[in-house]
Each structure stands twice: as structure tokens, then as C-alpha cells.
Amino acid sequence: MEQKIQKRQIKILFEDEWVLALDKPSLMPSHTLYSQVNEGQLTCESWLRLSRPKESFFLAHRLDTGTSGVLLFAKTEAIFNQLRELFKLKKIKKQYVAWSEITPERQSLVPTLSLPHPIDWNLAHHPKSRKRMIAIPPDKRRSIRGKPMKAISIIHGVREEDYLGIPALRFDLEIVTGVMHQIRVHMQELGFALIGDGIYEKVVRQKTPRLALHARRIEFELDGYRYGIESEYQEDSSG
């Protein structure tokens, strides 16, 4: 396991006596309890604990395995509980960048987005798949598994920008809530499935190495201190 740690160093974006933020690579799971993690597979959580075994870290939130960017840890249980309360009260601002391949149909949809464009559609587990979530827009009735979960995303900006050589629409987003696959499902329902999304994109390019979703910035206030932690997207952020 030590060889794996040395081979795959992860950048620490920020650290003080209360919190630590990693620059999570795409394709590395956030935490060790992820249901699809094979025994011995390195995760962001295990990397941190194995590389600094004498310290305590508490994962404050999670990112999908394919998503890169800011991943926040608390360094004490008391701070973890404070962060958990801030997430519950929606007092932590989470900003993302996502890319959808340009098609004529998608280009025609862009003018319908009055910015900022809120997406207030509940999400629920797909009735026939444990891997999928499903959006429930107000004008649609759908079979679901379990109870619907409140999910709010906001599109703040959209522009054309190549993504790994693919002509794409770049979306700057904020999520108010934190439901599994929230941005991926909301964008797919809007008609802008993300590049490299093997679950929600109908046509997946074989040469796309990763999901085109990046957690760019997280902002919050803790005991009077204002945090703003940012991750610059890198083309090699698949780790």
C-alpha cells in the first residue's frame, strides 16, 4: 500500500488546524465505504489516513468517483459536526464546472436558459437500477424507489469551450443541496448530459477518459473565519 501512496500523490489545496481540503482526482473514490470499491483500492480517505497515520480526519462530504476537485475533511470530530450542521442548513456554497458536447439540439436549448437558471426538481432512486437516480420535474409522473429528495441546482453561466478536444458547452453551476448524482441528473433532464457520463449520456465517446464534472470551489464560514477553497481544473486531473 505504501508504494501506491508514493505513486499517486494527491495535492492538498488548503490546511489549517480545523480543516483540510484535497484536490480529488477523477476516478478515485472519495471514501473507503463506497460500495464498488474493491478490497485494497486506494481512496482519497484512505490515502490521507495512510500517508498521515498519526492524525485524525473526518470526511465532511462526498464527490462522485468520476468527479474531480475540492474534497473537504474536518480535523476534529467537533469541527466535523459543525460542518455537517452547515451542510444541513445549506450554508456551504458549492460551485462546479460541467461540460456537455455541442449538438444542434443542445445549442437550440441554450437561449431558453435565463441566467441564473434554477433547477428545483426532486431526485429519487431509479425503480430498476441501484446505480441511477431519476429527476421528477413538476410536470412529470414517474415510478421511483423510496422517497423523493429535495434537490436544487443553479446554472450561473454557459459558454462554448473545448473539452479534451471535444466542442462543448461549459456550464458554471452551484448546488444548494447535495443529492447523489444531482448535477448529472439535472443536466441530463434539461437535455445537456455530461461528456463521459457512462450512466446518463446515451452516446459515450470511447476516447473520453473521465466524467466532465469538476468541483471548482467551496465556501463557508466557521467560527468567524471565512473559507474559500478553489481547485483549478487540469486535463490530467484523472490522476
Secondary structure, 3 states (H helix, E strand, C coil): CHHHHHHCCCCEEEECCCEEEEEECCCCCCCCCCCCCCCCCCCHHHHHHHHCCCCCCEECCCCCCCCEEEEEEECCHHHHHHHHHHHHCCCCEEEEEEEEECCHHHHHHHHHCCCCEEEECEEEECCCCCCCEEEECCCCCCCCEEEEECCEEEEEEEEECCECCECEEEEEEEECCCCCCHHHHHHHHHCCCCCCCCCCCCCCCCCCCCCCEEEEEEEEEECCEEEEEECCCCCCCCC
